Amino acid sequence: MTATITERATLLRLEGIRKHFPGVIALRDVDFEARAGEVHALLGENGAGKSTLMGVAGGEIVPDAGTITLGGETTDRLTPEIARRHGLAIVHQHPALLPDLTVAENMEIAVPADYAKGLDADWMRQALDRVGCHVKLNARLEELGVANCALMELAKALALEPKVLILDEPTAALGADMVERVFAAVREAAARDAAVVYISHRLPEIRQIADRVTVMRDGAIQATEPLEALSDEDMLRLIVGRSVSSTFPPKNAGLNGGEPTLSVTGLSGAGFNDVDLSVRPGEILGLAGIDGNGQSELMRALAGLVPATGEAMLAGRPLKLGRPEAAREAGVAYLPADRHGEGLLMRLSVRENVSLSALPRFSRYGVVDRGDETEAVLGQRDALDIRTASIETDVSTLSGCNQQKVVLARALLGEPRLVLAEEPTQGVDAGAHIEIYRILRRVAESGIPVILLSGDGRELEGVCDRVVIFSRGQIVGELDGEDVTEEGIARSIVTATSHRRQEEARRRRLARAARAGGQPFAGRPQSFAKGDYGPSVILGIFIVLLALYTWNVNGRFLAAFNLTSLMTLLAALAFISFGQLIVIMTAGIDLSVGPLAGLLVVIASFFVLDGKSTGKIVAGFVLMFATALAVGLINGSAIRFGRFTPVAATLATYIALQGVSLLLRHEQGGFIKQGIVDKINATVGTVPWAFIAAVVLAVVLEVLLRRSRWGLSVRAVGSEDGAAHRLGVRTGRQVVLAYVACSALTFLGALMLMAQLAVGDPTQGTTYTLSSITAVVLGGASLFGGRGSFIGSLLGAALITEIINATTFLDLSQAWQFWFLGILTLVAAAIYTTARRVGVMS
């Protein structure tokens, strides 16, 4: 006999949870529980506290007060790692994915280190197929659409078969067919007695999936009831705190057959072709169709964001295609579906975001009149009811609804002639839906036509005066007036897409046939261009070509003595570059490596001398290593816990270390013991042992970077720090350890520098700072973190060393070294960026 809901075990309990953020009470003594085998819906407006409460449950947010009971243990705080160990998984509204990692690596890092099952390709493929996410395991997120990213986030959570599954707006970016897959996965989880918490703003979804409902408002619980005890009107009233008579505003009954504001004829581009449509003043035109049928691409083409051919006339004038600045000047305002990625500048204030497109209105001779700007922004804030303490508040602190209003305010302040709104209510609450619908209708009634793209048939029915249906990149149907109904839209879509699926199946068969028919390498150049080893191949070719050219001019370049010297110099730079790469991989930088190497040599000049006992020499090396570790620990702690920027923290260390070196030795002194210099410079034939060590270390570190948990964690932190934290990565520890590792590897470089100088010199070593950064960049690393290669850094160091050496043999001045390196760095960055972009577009 199946247990009733009230008899089922409670798997998650939150009691008396309180949380304050600056100026905001996010949670007010909240009690919440989730039971085995139940789908518990959590509703509320944006800013009501839903995601904050679930962040507490998942260990991502530390509460000010209250207790959490999970997995039979009660505590006042969790970490994401502990929560995952106790069987809790969260599907975030904004997926906790790492853009610089592949699909397979994203799946792997989402799994606890002690997970019992094998994480092979078959396991990952099954987990993704389970939710209908058909993507390549070696693809990066930049190659996936928003929908596949959302499905992948769900796949990661379900793969672990969690005891508690929290889904925060899991269907916000999905089409109707994909929503059914999500529902099936939720029902399957509940059937195996998992507790499911389902956060959504879509009441029809709640009706289909939930057993029990909790409504939050202003950080407090308003009600918790079985689903059947609440009507839609009851839930909406609890959500917004008032009775809502109508979700949708009245449509414009006064539309006439006047001249259209926008006329499009034969418009074609990537994803759509031969589109004809028109929009009249005061009209809201809806675009409907299964995701991927060309609607979004058409919107972006009208906004000038993607190339297109054909003719478009706006307000009687030709609209220049493929130029976003021309579209803006013509009066096109585009509201993208990706509010955070494309719609807002998250680090800027509300004022800066709202006024951005209208700055010429407030400028005199290139200087913005702050008074006029502020007055205009305040007017939009009041007109759209943007809830913010100040227009100087960072837009990132606003709720999703108010962020969307900021995007709308910017569009309206630009005095548009046409508004393109792509999924304007995506990720906002039910109450905010009503406000956005009224704003769009008010815009239309002012005479500005609106084109609305939405995957919600009910939304299209309630808002739009006319709807066109897309399939296979073409308009295949049109509904007008009373025919604009959710049922009619769905029927048109289903009828049209049956042929679409047949066509897609035919294309897949043709693609497979083409691959089998003598094109085994099709697509591989693009895949290689997007990888981390493309730069290494380019560097290798350049190194060989430069060596051959220099040897052709001066035959002594490839002499054994010169090759030995080159490899010895290369080893020093390579060791320091490896350390620099680890730091850059975490989205940091270490400017102190050069002075640190110089200081370590100065320290050696007091201990590693002729006439010193073995004990003192050993003590000198220990002191050098300890100094290096201490510097790394200071840098990492200042950045992670002192909240200094990497440049500020390591620049301060750079200055301090250089000062200490000069304090210890005002001039050269303290000659290093010759026997130790000889051992460090020892060779096997013409190849120095140090060079062999650098090559071996590069290979070992490269394998660890790609295959170990440490390598995944380092790249995860640099790729997206917040997402890495949510996935259980100890981001603070990883950053500190990266700086410590950098300094430890700088110690190895300092040993090589010591052997080269053979004397303590306080002015030496500083050049390694810029050289190591250049080597890493030449090797293909991203200065924004997350991507790079130790093999590439080794080759980058090799090229720098070769250029410095070759200029001598080519009888060029020292200035040529800097010119070559500067030009080469710029060219390399351009080539790598273009190659990856081409790979993505292909």
Secondary structure, DSSP 4 states (H G I P E B T S, - for coil): -PPPGGGSPEEEEEEEEEEEETTEEEEEEEEEEEETT-EEEEE--TTSSHHHHHHHHTTSS--SEEEEEETTEEES---HHHHHHTTEEEE-SS----TTSBHHHHHHHTS-TT--S---HHHHHHHHHTTT----TT-BGGGS-HHHHHHHHHHHHHHT--SEEEEESTTTT--HHHHHHHHHHHHHHHHTT-EEEEE-S-HHHHHHH-SEEEEEETTEEEEEEEGGG--HHHHHHHHHSS--S-SSPPP-TT--S---SEEEEEEEETTEEEEEEEE-TT-EEEEESSTTSSHHHHHHHHTTSS-EEEEEEETTEEPPTT-HHHHHHHTEEEE-S-IIIII--TTSBHHHHHHGGGGGGGEETTEE-HHHHHHHHHHHHHHHT---S-TTSBGGGS-HHHHHHHHHHHHHHT--SEEEEESTTTT--HHHHHHHHHHHHHHHHTT--EEEE-S-HHHHHHH-SEEEEEETTEEEEEEEGGG--HHHHHHHHHHHHHHHHHHHHHHHHHHHHHHHTT-TTTTHHHHHHHSSSHHHHHHHHHHHHHHHHHHHH-GGGGSHHHHHHHHHHHHHHHHHHHHHHHHHHTT---TTHHHHHHHHHHHHHHHSBTT--HHHHHHHHHHHHHHHHHHHHHHHHHHHTS---HHHHHHHHHHHHHHHHHHH-SSSEEEBPHHHHHHHT-EETTEEHHHHHHHHHHHHHHHHHHHSHHHHHHHHHHH-HHHHHHTT--HHHHHHHHHHHHHHHHHHHHHHHHHHH-EE-TTSSTHHHHHHHHHHHHTT--TTSS---HHHHHHHHHHHHHHHHHHHHTT--THHHHHHHHHHHHHHHHHHHHHHHHHHH-
